Amino acid sequence: MPDSDDPSHSATAAKPLVLITGPSGAGRTTAINALEDLGFEAIDNLPLRLVEALVDSVGYDRPMVLGLDPRNRDFSTAALLDVIAMLTARADLEFTAVYLDAEPEVLLRRYSETRRRHPMAPAESPELGVKRELDLMRAIREEADVVIDTSDLNVHQLKAEVERIFAPGGRDLAVTIHSFSYKRGLPRNVDMVFDVRFLANPYWEPALRPHNGQDKPVQDYVRADARFADFFDRVLDLTRSLLPAYRAEGKSHFSIAFGCTGGQHRSVTLAETLAEALAEDGQQVSIRHRELQSQQQK
């Protein structure tokens, strides 16, 4: 714990400090750039032994983001864990450790696409480098305050994810509502998931099949199901009761997902309907329709 007589640790407001780490290829540079765009002072790959001196330095009056990973000259798992513990213990810092993760095959594909040598295996196969790095970082992942799995995120989506979490005034809880297809599995990094496959499926109506849940005819069809109103009212009431609690806990972002068979009709309708209701409450809301976006990118 810092000495209370030290002027650098005065009883002023805690200074935001974000540490970004994770395996190579998971998007650390993109996340750091996103925070820099939000006004953070960015310092990448500072030697670990200099971190404490940096945060003690005179003139540290801006939010700061540090990028640290195994490419640091004095990196070791134990050393980075010590840095995280030291920063967490400081009362003068509002510290957040962010771990960017991705599936091994995704990390490998990203290295294959760039034809770069892996820093953990410069003269060997990228597969070996990915395995070594994930083994080194496993304990660090467990200590992170925020874990973002970037396996399904492109550069723009990762930047948006970081902005939603750390945007100025982030204490005004931001909500993201997802729609998805169970055929492709659950979306990553969501807090609450609802299965809406029990509702009438517009897919079986030939006139509605080409449309999606952003279109009024599909929405009208789904909302006409006798089970819709009661289900939606319960979801809305639950969401309204949870958001103030999460806001009080200092959480900056909350995500809700609706899933159906194809991710085109019912889940999209529910996501759009809930987003509209929350927006009317004055809540900051964004929507991500995974399957619709995937189609648009093809």
Disulfide bonds with the S-S distance in Angstrom:
none
